[in-house]
């Protein structure tokens, strides 16, 4: 009878140790994730502050194609996302020209 109680006690203790280890690792993961999120927010705030403090002369301007060199679209051409496409027999062919 004592052997059975001892075996049951050891079996119960191992489950308690395993459950305690699992809960400890889960709590550690939650704390690590919260700290990583906090650090990411701090870095993002610092980056935005640095970007606002940067002189506008250092920021790149968006290049715009000169309008006087653009040719009007022909009958079988379309403008899709700023690129010129030509209608062919089985679909469309991209032309290396802005529209």
C-alpha positions in Angstrom: 0.0 0.0 0.0 2.8 2.4 0.8 4.5 1.6 -2.5 1.3 2.6 -4.3 1.0 5.8 -2.4 4.7 6.6 -3.1 4.2 5.9 -6.8 1.1 8.1 -6.9 2.9 10.9 -5.1 5.8 10.8 -7.5 3.5 10.7 -10.4 1.6 13.7 -9.1 4.8 15.7 -8.3 6.1 15.3 -11.9 2.8 16.6 -13.3 3.0 19.6 -10.9 6.7 20.3 -11.9 5.8 20.0 -15.6 2.8 22.3 -15.2 4.9 24.8 -13.2 7.6 24.8 -15.8 5.0 25.4 -18.6 3.4 28.3 -16.7 6.8 29.8 -16.0 7.8 29.7 -19.6 4.5 31.1 -20.8 4.8 34.0 -18.3 8.3 34.6 -19.5 7.2 34.7 -23.1 4.4 37.2 -22.3 6.9 39.5 -20.5 9.4 39.2 -23.4 6.7 40.0 -26.0 5.5 43.0 -24.0 9.1 44.3 -23.6 9.8 43.8 -27.3 6.6 45.7 -28.2 7.6 48.6 -25.8 11.0 48.8 -27.4 9.5 48.8 -30.9 7.2 51.7 -30.0 10.1 53.6 -28.5 12.2 53.1 -31.6 9.3 54.1 -33.9 8.7 57.3 -31.8 12.4 58.2 -32.0 12.5 57.6 -35.8 9.4 59.8 -36.4 11.0 62.5 -34.2 14.3 62.3 -36.1 12.4 62.4 -39.5 10.5 65.5 -38.5 13.7 67.2 -37.3 15.5 66.4 -40.6 15.8 69.4 -42.9 13.4 69.2 -45.9 16.4 69.8 -48.2 17.6 66.2 -47.4 14.3 64.6 -48.2 14.0 63.3 -51.7 11.5 64.9 -54.0 9.3 62.7 -56.1 10.5 62.8 -59.7 7.9 63.8 -62.2 8.3 63.2 -65.9 8.3 66.4 -68.0 4.8 66.9 -69.4 5.9 68.5 -72.7 7.6 65.2 -73.8 4.6 63.0 -73.2 2.9 61.8 -76.3 -0.9 61.3 -76.2 -2.2 57.7 -76.1 -3.0 56.1 -79.5 -6.2 54.3 -80.3 -4.9 50.9 -79.1 -3.0 52.1 -76.1 -3.9 52.4 -72.4 -2.3 54.0 -69.3 -2.1 51.6 -66.4 -0.4 52.8 -63.2 1.6 55.4 -65.1 2.9 52.9 -67.7 1.9 52.7 -71.3 0.4 49.4 -72.6 -0.4 48.5 -76.2 -3.2 46.1 -77.2 -2.0 43.1 -79.1 -3.8 40.1 -80.4 -3.7 37.9 -77.2 -3.6 40.7 -74.6 -1.4 43.6 -73.7 2.3 44.5 -74.2 4.1 47.1 -72.0 5.8 49.9 -73.8 8.8 51.6 -72.1 7.2 55.0 -72.0 5.4 56.9 -69.3 1.9 58.2 -70.0 
